[in-house]
Amino acid sequence: MDKLLSGILNSDKPDGVKKTLIARIAAAGKDTAQPPEMVAAVLRTSLMFIVDGETEQVAVLSQPVFVEWASNNQHSFVEFFSESLVSDLLQKHYYHHPTRALWVINYSLGLIRRNGSVSYTRLCKMVGQHASGFLCCNTPDYDVVKCMCLMMLEHLECVPQDDSLHTFVTTLLRAVSRFSIPTDPTAVSQFVVEVPNIIGKLLHQIWMHDADVTVDTLRMVFDIVTEPTTTESMALLGSVIQFVPDVVMCSMLQSKACDTSLSDETALLALSRMLDMLCWPSTKNIDTWIITFMRGLASAHRYSVVMCIAGNKANQVCVH
């Protein structure tokens, strides 16, 4: 059956004919009397065409086969979808079609969770171990980052733990700040909604449950906004930074405003870039943080910074 599937997908038959023939192979997966060896072979072949198929059409045609043979032969599938397979998908296939690999992992984890298998937790842990490396190899591919975050929102046990979580959040923020904004109006509208609602939502959950990661995140963000030569997009960074808990952010800004080691030039640069974050549509909280920082600077008698930023941004408003 697996060789038949491979032959059909590699043939030059019309797509309509391929679809009909492959539907029959997919339907054969409903036969629960299929030998485990045959199940594993069909799963392996359909998986290969999903993640490594030369065209999107080949991948789409292969998905129903994978789904039917996996869902109807769950005992064999649990044995097939191992930790080593997850590791391979996150390390060996990122340079081909990473979003397809993520689709396989997301679907498979959902099936194994519904099955109640004890392997679910181990598989999620394996995803978490390789998540940062996977993102690093695909930065700044928005679709890949979005798919990864959607999968983690669906399977929260995939979120890395301990030191790996610090690395993951840093990698994720760096990726967001380097996204290319689409040019198509429809795509832009979707992008503006999805970045905070998917990536921002995941980060919010992380920050709400791990104070150490939140503090570490703020240090990194402050380093970015005070780096004169940074190439990161402040507007994109603001789209997700807005989800940092208010209490933590305001405390950090008040501390920075009174820090004598922070020069007026650096404070001005930080304040200016925080204002740039407001360019993102429907940004929340950042305006409050700016006011907190300005009040802190004023209480520290650093009036020149406040006056300078007011003058600079007033001129920009007049120009535009």
ZAMARGU-4260 file (C-alpha; in steps of 0.2 Angstrom, whole numbers, plus 5000, padded with zeros to 4 digits):
<rodrens>
0) 5000/5000/5000 | 5014/5012/5004 | 5023/5009/4987 | 5006/5011/4978 | 5004/5028/4987
5) 5022/5033/4982 | 5019/5028/4964 | 5003/5038/4963 | 5011/5054/4970 | 5026/5052/4959
10) 5016/5049/4943 | 5011/5062/4930 | 4993/5057/4932 | 4981/5072/4932 | 4977/5079/4950
15) 4959/5073/4949 | 4964/5055/4946 | 4977/5056/4959 | 4965/5062/4972 | 4952/5048/4968
20) 4966/5035/4969 | 4973/5042/4985 | 4956/5043/4993 | 4954/5024/4991 | 4971/5022/5000
25) 4965/5034/5014 | 4949/5024/5016 | 4959/5008/5017 | 4966/5015/5034 | 4949/5012/5042
30) 4952/4994/5041 | 4958/4991/5059 | 4964/4973/5054 | 4979/4981/5044 | 4995/4973/5050
35) 5006/4985/5061 | 5020/4984/5048 | 5008/4990/5035 | 5002/5004/5045 | 5019/5010/5050
40) 5024/5010/5031 | 5010/5020/5025 | 5012/5033/5039 | 5030/5034/5035 | 5027/5037/5017
45) 5013/5049/5019 | 5023/5059/5032 | 5038/5060/5020 | 5027/5067/5006 | 5019/5080/5018
50) 5036/5087/5024 | 5046/5084/5009 | 5034/5084/4994 | 5040/5095/4980 | 5024/5104/4978
55) 5010/5110/4990 | 4998/5099/4981 | 5008/5083/4985 | 5007/5088/5003 | 4989/5091/5003
60) 4985/5075/4994 | 4995/5065/5007 | 4987/5073/5023 | 4971/5063/5022 | 4981/5047/5021
65) 4991/5051/5036 | 4975/5057/5046 | 4965/5041/5042 | 4979/5029/5045 | 4984/5037/5061
70) 4966/5040/5068 | 4960/5023/5064 | 4976/5013/5070 | 4980/5023/5086 | 4989/5009/5095
75) 5001/5008/5080 | 5002/5027/5078 | 5007/5029/5096 | 5022/5018/5093 | 5026/5026/5076
80) 5025/5044/5082 | 5040/5043/5094 | 5051/5056/5102 | 5065/5053/5090 | 5053/5056/5076
85) 5048/5073/5084 | 5066/5077/5086 | 5070/5073/5067 | 5055/5084/5062 | 5061/5099/5072
90) 5079/5097/5066 | 5081/5089/5049 | 5066/5096/5040 | 5066/5114/5044 | 5075/5119/5028
95) 5062/5111/5017 | 5044/5115/5023 | 5044/5119/5042 | 5026/5124/5043 | 5021/5106/5036
100) 5032/5098/5049 | 5023/5109/5063 | 5006/5103/5055 | 5011/5085/5058 | 5017/5088/5075
105) 5001/5098/5080 | 4989/5085/5073 | 4998/5070/5080 | 4999/5078/5098 | 4981/5081/5097
110) 4977/5063/5092 | 4989/5056/5106 | 4981/5067/5119 | 4964/5062/5115 | 4970/5044/5115
115) 4976/5046/5133 | 4993/5040/5130 | 5007/5043/5143 | 5018/5047/5129 | 5010/5064/5126
120) 5019/5073/5140 | 5036/5066/5134 | 5033/5071/5116 | 5028/5089/5122 | 5044/5090/5132
125) 5054/5085/5116 | 5045/5099/5106 | 5050/5112/5120 | 5068/5106/5120 | 5070/5110/5101
130) 5058/5125/5099 | 5071/5139/5101 | 5083/5130/5089 | 5068/5128/5076 | 5064/5146/5077
135) 5082/5152/5076 | 5083/5142/5059 | 5067/5150/5053 | 5069/5168/5059 | 5060/5179/5054
140) 5048/5168/5044 | 5031/5174/5051 | 5021/5159/5045 | 5033/5147/5054 | 5033/5158/5070
145) 5014/5159/5070 | 5012/5140/5067 | 5023/5137/5082 | 5014/5148/5093 | 4997/5141/5088
150) 5003/5124/5092 | 5010/5129/5109 | 4993/5138/5113 | 4984/5121/5109 | 4997/5111/5118
155) 5004/5121/5133 | 5015/5107/5139 | 5026/5111/5123 | 5031/5127/5131 | 5049/5126/5136
160) 5054/5125/5154 | 5067/5133/5165 | 5082/5140/5156 | 5075/5135/5140 | 5060/5146/5142
165) 5072/5161/5144 | 5080/5157/5127 | 5063/5154/5119 | 5056/5170/5124 | 5071/5180/5118
170) 5071/5171/5102 | 5053/5174/5099 | 5054/5192/5103 | 5069/5194/5091 | 5059/5185/5077
175) 5044/5197/5080 | 5054/5212/5079 | 5062/5207/5062 | 5046/5202/5053 | 5042/5209/5036
180) 5026/5218/5036 | 5015/5212/5021 | 5011/5224/5007 | 4994/5218/5002 | 4980/5227/5011
185) 4971/5211/5016 | 4987/5202/5022 | 4991/5218/5032 | 4974/5218/5041 | 4976/5199/5045
190) 4994/5202/5051 | 4990/5216/5062 | 4977/5205/5071 | 4986/5189/5072 | 5003/5195/5079
195) 4996/5201/5095 | 4981/5188/5096 | 4993/5173/5093 | 5011/5177/5097 | 5006/5191/5110
200) 4994/5179/5118 | 5007/5165/5121 | 5019/5177/5128 | 5006/5184/5139 | 5003/5167/5146
205) 5022/5164/5149 | 5024/5181/5157 | 5009/5179/5169 | 5016/5163/5176 | 5035/5166/5176
210) 5041/5182/5185 | 5059/5178/5182 | 5056/5176/5163 | 5047/5193/5163 | 5061/5202/5172
215) 5073/5194/5160 | 5062/5199/5145 | 5062/5217/5151 | 5081/5218/5152 | 5082/5212/5134
220) 5069/5224/5128 | 5077/5239/5137 | 5094/5234/5129 | 5086/5234/5112 | 5077/5251/5114
225) 5093/5259/5120 | 5105/5252/5107 | 5108/5266/5095 | 5111/5255/5079 | 5097/5242/5082
230) 5088/5236/5067 | 5073/5230/5076 | 5056/5237/5072 | 5049/5246/5087 | 5031/5245/5081
235) 5032/5226/5079 | 5040/5224/5096 | 5027/5235/5104 | 5013/5223/5097 | 5018/5210/5109
240) 5027/5219/5123 | 5010/5227/5127 | 5006/5211/5136 | 5019/5212/5149 | 5011/5214/5166
245) 5008/5232/5170 | 5015/5231/5188 | 5031/5223/5182 | 5034/5235/5168 | 5030/5251/5178
250) 5041/5246/5192 | 5056/5243/5180 | 5053/5260/5171 | 5052/5269/5188 | 5069/5261/5193
255) 5077/5265/5176 | 5071/5283/5177 | 5080/5285/5194 | 5096/5276/5189 | 5110/5288/5188
260) 5120/5276/5177 | 5107/5279/5163 | 5113/5294/5153 | 5101/5307/5147 | 5105/5302/5129
265) 5100/5284/5133 | 5084/5289/5142 | 5079/5300/5128 | 5082/5286/5115 | 5072/5274/5126
270) 5058/5286/5128 | 5058/5290/5109 | 5057/5272/5104 | 5043/5268/5116 | 5033/5282/5108
275) 5037/5273/5091 | 5029/5257/5098 | 5012/5267/5098 | 5013/5266/5079 | 5005/5248/5080
280) 4986/5249/5078 | 4976/5247/5094 | 4992/5245/5106 | 4987/5245/5124 | 4997/5249/5140
285) 5012/5257/5132 | 5005/5275/5133 | 5003/5272/5152 | 5021/5265/5153 | 5027/5281/5144
290) 5018/5292/5156 | 5026/5282/5170 | 5043/5284/5163 | 5041/5302/5160 | 5035/5305/5178
295) 5050/5295/5185 | 5062/5306/5175 | 5053/5322/5181 | 5054/5316/5199 | 5072/5313/5197
300) 5074/5331/5190 | 5079/5325/5173 | 5068/5339/5165 | 5079/5341/5150 | 5074/5323/5144
305) 5056/5326/5146 | 5057/5343/5137 | 5067/5336/5123 | 5056/5321/5119 | 5041/5333/5119
310) 5049/5344/5107 | 5055/5331/5095 | 5039/5321/5094 | 5029/5337/5093 | 5039/5341/5077
315) 5036/5324/5070 | 5018/5326/5072 | 5018/5342/5063 | 5028/5335/5049 | 5016/5321/5046
</rodrens>
